[in-house]
Amino acid sequence: MVLFMTPVRIPPLLHDVLGDRQRPLALVLIGVSVPIALLAVGSSFSGVPLWRAILAGLLIADIAAGAVANFTAGTTDHYATRPASRWVFLAIHLHLPLVALLLGLPLLPALIAWGATILIGVKVNLATGHPEQRVMGGLGLVAMLCILPLLPDQTPALLIVSSLFAVKVGFAFAVDHRAETRGSQVIADPGAP
């Protein structure tokens, strides 16, 4: 079990995805998320040209892996020390509209889900250091998960990918999950001496 707890160095090319270090168990769990997501949306790949299916599959794999990786200490700590990189991360995540275009899924719900998720991610990112940032992110995620099924022309595959995207960008990434560990604002117990 110690083998799975000792952090390993991540190659520099993957730092923006996994951070500088990750525990092996976290890497396994991140890896497991990819086939789960691809199997869940597998029927959307039928009839799609191979090159488009491969590109869409890579984007969906990135969304699923990020929905797990962005909760890890390695990724959270990496971005906590790189505020500019946090904004670049939010700016380059055009995954949902691209997946919809590549798989021939309805574009309108993908655009709405993408825009709303990025807006939530920006708002939560602006609250970095606020003691209720995690709660703000949680509210954004709850709102997204309630709204996504109601979007016009929503499909099951797009709902799954959009939900994973909301988790990845709007909550797992935008929230600094280890702020208390690094000594950021911690709410004091009013009953403590």
N, C-alpha and C positions, 0 to 999 in steps of 0.2 A: 504494500500500500504506500510505503514511503516513496517508491519509484514514481507514483502518480502525483505526489505532493511537491516534489522538488522542481522548482521552475527551470525551464530550459530557455536558452537564448533563441530568439527568433531572427532569421536573416533580415538584414536591413530592408530588402525589397518588400517585405511583408509587414513592416512596422506599422504602417497606416491601417492595416487590417487587423493585426493581432497584438500590436504593442511590441515592446522590447523583449518581454519575457512572458511565458505562459506556462501554466502547469500542464503536464501531459494529459491529465484527465479532462481538463478544459478543452484541449485540442481534439480529443476523441469526441466529446459532446458536441462541439462545433461541427465536426465532420459528420456526425450522425444526423444533424438537422438537414443536411443537403438532400440525401435520398428521400427523407420523409416528405419534404416539400415537393420534390420533383415527382414522387409517386402520387401525391395529392392532386397535382394539376396535370398529370400525364395525358389525360384524354384531350387536352387542348393542343397537344403536339401533332395529332393525327391530321394528315392532309397538308401540313405545313412543309415547305421546302426545307431540306436538311440544313442548309446554312442558316436559315432563320431560326429553326428549332435549336440549333447549337448555341447561337447568340442569346436567344431567349432563355435557354437552360442555364447558361453562365450567369445571366443577370438574376434569375430566380435563385440560383445557388448562392450568389453573393448576398441577396436579400436574406435568405434563410440563415446562412452562416453568420451574418452580421446581427441578426435578431438574437443570437445566442452570444457571439463574441463580444458584443458591446456591453454585456453585463459583467465581463471578466475584469479582474484587477489589472491585467496587462493592458487591455485596450483602454479602459477608463483612465488609468494613470498616464498612459501615453498622451491622450488628448487633453488631460487636465493641465499638463505643462506646455501645451501648444495651442493657445487660444486662436491664433490665426488659422491653424489647420482645422479647427472645429468649423469655421465659416466656409472654408474650402470644401470640407466634407459635405456640408449642407447644400452648397452650390452645385456640386457635380452629380448629385443623386437624382438623375432623370430616369431612373429605372422603370417606374410604372408606365409612363407613356410609351417607352421603348418596348417593353414586354407586350403591351396591348397592340402596338403596330406590328411587331414581329409575329405574333400569334394570331393576328386578325381578330382580336377581342375588341369590344366596344371602347372607343377612345374617351368618350365623355366621362364615364365613371372613373377611368384611370386618371384623367386630368384633374378631376375634382378631388379624388383621394390623394393624389400627389401634392396638389397645391395646399390642401388642408394640412397634410402631414408636415410639409416643409414649413408652413406658417407656425404650426405648433412647435416644431423643432427650433425655429428661430426664437419664438417667445420664451421657451424653456431655457434655451442657451443664454439668452439675455439675463435670465435669473440666476446664472451661475454665482454661487456664494450665498444665495438667499437660503435661509433655513427651511423654507417650504418648497424648494425647487422640485424635490421628488414628488411632492403632493401635486404641484402644478402639472408635472409631466404625467402623473397618474390620471388626473382629470382629463387632460388632452387625449390620452389613450382610451379612456372610457368613452369619451365623446366620439372618437373615431370608430371604435368598435360598434357603437350603437347606430351611427350614421351610415357606415359603409353598406350594410345590407339594404338600406332604403334608397340607394342611388339608382337613378333610371338606367335601364339596360344592364344592370349588374349580372354577372355570370358567376357560377360557383368558383371557377378557377381564378378569376380576377378578384373575387372577395377574399380568397385565401392569400393571394400574393399581396393585395392591398393591406390586409390585416398584418401580415408579417412585416411589411414595409413600415406601417404605423408603429409597430413594436420596435423595429430596428432604429428608425430615425427619430420618431417623436418621443420615445421613452428611453430605450436602452442606450442610445447614443447621447441624446440631448441632456440627460440627467447625469450629474457627477455622482455616481453611486458610492464613491469612497471618500467623499468630502470629510465626513466625520473621522475617518481613519487618518487622514492627513492633517487633522486638527482644525478644519474649518469650523464655522459656527456650530455649536452643539447646544441644544436647548437644555438648560439647567432644570433639574427637578426642584420645583418650588418647595417641596417638603424636606429637601435635603438640608443638613446643617451647613 
